[in-house]
Amino acid sequence: MCESCGCAGVSHESHVHGESSRHSVAVFSDILRRNNDQAAHNREHFTEHGVLALNLMSSPGSGKTSLLEATIDALGDVFRIGVIEGDLATENDARRIRAKGVPAVQITTGQACHLDAEMVHEALHHLELESLDLLFIENVGNLVCPASFDLGQHANVALLSVTEGDDKPAKYPVLFRAADLILLSKSDLLEVLDDFNPALAEQHVRALANPAKILQVSARRPETLTPWLQWLRTMWDTRYGDARKAAGTTAAVSAAAE
């Protein structure tokens, strides 16, 4: 939570040292209220334009950008894709995405270790939502704060790299409890790693009462991405398929997705 790391005050309020914890909680509650109001506004924009917005969360180095690159390669002819990148500094990830021919907006947060709804709203001014079907929001690498801030997304996707401990869901329950899909990334390394047990990782997720699908993926092995790509297609069709079909605009998309 931002009360722990202090980042809540970076873009909204400064913490007042020496005040009571009750005051800190009140300030944080107000930050969340304003954030949620903006997130609802963002979601209205996405829905109005028929854009499926997904919030990608994980620790640093779990392979979010590599997964996006592989996803663009696989679905770039099916869906119109856009990306919002969140990092403390540099535009490295946005450059990688743009090299794939996809619009990408980089948010550099400075000291804040998560994105918030206002940051995302500002980034939307640099994207043409009417020209997109899928918007991936790659959050700052952090297993704590990102899960506490609604960005206006339609679903949360959490990555857990097999190079991390299989007990991460137990250690960071807020993020993994909030996930609508969990991807065990870099799964090709399971062949050489003997200290990550996918079954145990799933047990920890289920202990959080989260029934989300858990998929093993590797950006280096496109064949492993099929369930992930199908999940994306199903999510988009479920939300927008009927409306687009009624408008007569998705025949090509539906055919290409088969």
Secondary structure as GFF3:
##gff-version 3
##sequence-region A 1 258
A	DSSP	alpha_helix	2	5	.	.	.	ID=ss1
A	DSSP	alpha_helix	8	11	.	.	.	ID=ss2
A	DSSP	alpha_helix	21	48	.	.	.	ID=ss3
A	DSSP	beta_strand	52	57	.	.	.	ID=ss4
A	DSSP	alpha_helix	64	75	.	.	.	ID=ss5
A	DSSP	beta_strand	81	87	.	.	.	ID=ss6
A	DSSP	alpha_helix	92	98	.	.	.	ID=ss7
A	DSSP	beta_strand	104	108	.	.	.	ID=ss8
A	DSSP	alpha_helix	117	124	.	.	.	ID=ss9
A	DSSP	three_ten_helix	129	131	.	.	.	ID=ss10
A	DSSP	beta_strand	134	138	.	.	.	ID=ss11
A	DSSP	three_ten_helix	145	148	.	.	.	ID=ss12
A	DSSP	beta_strand	155	161	.	.	.	ID=ss13
A	DSSP	alpha_helix	168	171	.	.	.	ID=ss14
A	DSSP	alpha_helix	173	177	.	.	.	ID=ss15
A	DSSP	beta_strand	181	185	.	.	.	ID=ss16
A	DSSP	three_ten_helix	187	191	.	.	.	ID=ss17
A	DSSP	alpha_helix	198	206	.	.	.	ID=ss18
A	DSSP	beta_strand	213	216	.	.	.	ID=ss19
A	DSSP	three_ten_helix	222	225	.	.	.	ID=ss20
A	DSSP	alpha_helix	226	236	.	.	.	ID=ss21
A	DSSP	pi_helix	237	241	.	.	.	ID=ss22
A	DSSP	alpha_helix	242	247	.	.	.	ID=ss23
A	DSSP	alpha_helix	251	257	.	.	.	ID=ss24
###
